[in-house]
């Protein structure tokens, strides 16, 4: 009885002519050889960049991403956040030192932090110094509290899509645990201007009413309310602003401060065009403050510059 084997390439059974035969035909043998060559070349393509990096002290952003096993965009993000140092040689050439990458990884050990967790940190080794123990306890105390997405939506009457987009735009820290987003309680309260309980506020202004009161467009009003921490709320897709806080802010607004001129006042007093005022402010370094859509100029600086202009022959 003739012995049969299974072809190692196509898997079909065949009758062997010798005990060393592994393929059913010469075609399968050639295809198997070609597949081994391709696999070897692919492995070389993966290993070769790593072998080149091992002997380089300074890496480009692409090679740094290859070494760390991440995308190049993430390397740019680490540099922008100041977590990783980079040296710019020209407008199109920058390098990262390999030692800085190793220092960054060594200085950021992994610790899983749950939202609102105040649990004690890991117990130090018996040989640890007291200074290390105090530093670890200090880091534990600095863990911030978080709101869940449902809590923010219920408390401030906002939608999930609006909440996530707004948090990203305003750089509110987000922690994702088990598929759920948690938002920094401090930053959320600061964004909505909540130093008091908004349930106690009874008088609210619609966006249109606040725009008419301050003479601002919607984007300027949102920035103005965020900068001055005016309590806001959203109901049924509409934004409301606390009337009492807006009235108090309006009474103390810099627009009514005698230390500042508006651009319109400078035009009327000195007979200058807006283009001339813009040039003088830029050249003479006059202090400028933007309040909503209005630019306020420090009165003492304006009077000093205009007095110098009058003295010139």
URGI-V434792 format. One record per helix or strand of 2 or more residues. SS is the DSSP state (~ for helix, > for strand). FROM is the first residue (numbers start at 0). TO is the last residue. If there is no record, write none. Layout:
ss=SS from=FROM to=TO
ss=SS from=FROM to=TO
This chain:
ss=> from=3 to=5
ss=> from=12 to=14
ss=~ from=25 to=52
ss=> from=57 to=58
ss=~ from=60 to=67
ss=~ from=71 to=79
ss=> from=86 to=89
ss=> from=92 to=96
ss=~ from=97 to=105
ss=~ from=129 to=140
ss=> from=145 to=147
ss=~ from=148 to=155
ss=~ from=159 to=168
ss=> from=173 to=176
ss=> from=179 to=183
ss=~ from=184 to=190
ss=~ from=197 to=199
ss=> from=203 to=205
ss=~ from=206 to=213
ss=~ from=217 to=226
ss=> from=231 to=234
ss=> from=237 to=241
ss=~ from=242 to=250
ss=~ from=253 to=255
ss=> from=259 to=261
ss=~ from=262 to=269
ss=~ from=273 to=283
ss=> from=287 to=290
ss=> from=293 to=297
ss=~ from=298 to=310
